[in-house]
Amino acid sequence: MKVNEIKELLLTIDKTNLTYVNLKDENFILEVSKGEIPVNTKTVENKKEELKLTEVSSAYDEANKEEASVDLEVSNDNIHVIKAPIMGTYYEASSPESSTFVKVGDKVSKGDTLCIIEAMKLMNEINSDVDGEVVDILVSNEDLVEYNQAIFKIKTI
């Protein structure tokens, strides 16, 4: 891309309300941001919540309903949430024929590719910024994801 084309592109971007643009070509990468770009990940604070599940059925009488109550403890210790840095279409693999980048239960290292988000015909790889195990994938293949939407939960090691 020539300098004049880049200048023209920057002026066009400046006239829009876009705050972030990432353009990749064979010979260069252009990344433009207006203002501050918020961090795309958040570490969830350690919490323990108690849930009480009660199974209700017409076949049970009151005594059986009380026995069916279960106390569960859910732990969010060391859960790291990966959020979408841009709005676009979520892809779990590099092509329809390819295997998925990650699935629940996979171990990931910092820098491993988790998915691709397509925005404005550009494919953006989303990488893990922590070492850990994928415990939840919060979106499905080809879903539209919003900016800053949680897409993965990773239990850090």
Summary of the structure (lengths in Angstrom):
residues: 157
radius of gyration: 21.7
end to end distance: 43.2
largest distance: 79.5
contacts: 374
relative contact order: 0.17
helix: 12%
strand: 41%
